Amino acid sequence: MKYLLVLAVVFVALWLWRKGRRDDMRERAAAARTQAPPKVTAPSEMARCVHCGLHLPLADAITDRSGVYCSAAHRQAAAR
């Protein structure tokens, strides 16, 4: 009989634990649904490095009269 009582107590404890977990998961899901989606920005124009061929955003590129480069080292290497 004592094993039946222990089994009942364990069952109730597991049931309460799972119920609390389910409620917590529902709260997290509701919070995730209420968050605003991330803003999508317009794609930036891409450029190709004359020296190595790497494609990178034009805003990050180093421009020169002879072309577009990904770094100052490549600009100097192309000048030689």
Secondary structure, DSSP 8 states (H G I E B T S, - for coil): -HHHHHHHHHHHHHHHHHHHHHHHHHHHHHHHHHS----------EEE-TTT--EEETTTSEEETTEEESSHHHHHHHH-
